[in-house]
Amino acid sequence: MNQKTAGFTLIELLIVIAIIGILAAVLIPNLIGARVRAYDSAAQTCAKQIGTAQEIYQIDSNTYASTLATLSTFDSGTIKSCNNGKLTVAALTGATFDSRNYGFTVVHSQGKRTWSITQNGIQ
């Protein structure tokens, strides 16, 4: 009665499970952080588009758009791409909408950063 059984021992299986657990513990927080950075990057891109639209509006109208609705009627493509339900665009607090300050803030609902659009650029 010479039987050969093929397979893994219990120790080998436990070692493999432990290795997988360690890798998961290291990788999952990094993947979650990457998602948040992607959301923040989307908000930053939207802020850049709105800043560019403000500059074009200023060149054409000799003034800055004081509301997002005004900017939307001028350049609806930019605003539609930013307004997908997850990005919140609002006027900057205390914005005077002249040559000193013409900005908005942009934040993603699942992101961590708020991007401000001012004459100094995106901050």
C-alpha positions, 0 to 999 in steps of 0.5 A: 500500500504505497499511496502518494498524495499530491497537494500542499501542506497546511503550513504551506497554505498558511504561509501563502495566506499570510503573504497575501494578507501582508501585500493587501495591507500594504497595497489597499491604503495606497490604492485608496490614496490614488483614488483621492488624488485622481478626484483632486486632479479632476477638480484641478483640471476643471479649475484650469478650464474655468480659469482659461474660460475667464481669461477668454471672457475677459478678452471678449467682454473687457470684464470678468464673468461674475457668476458661473451662469454667465460663464456657462452661456459664454463657454458651455463646453467647459462648464458642462465638462466640470459640472458632472454632479461630483464637482462643486464650483462656487464663487470665491468668498469676497470675490470682486470680479475685476482685475484683482480677483475673478475667481471660483473655487472647485472641489470634488465631492470625494476629494480632499482639496479645494482649488481656488482660481484667482488672477495668480493662477490655480491654488 
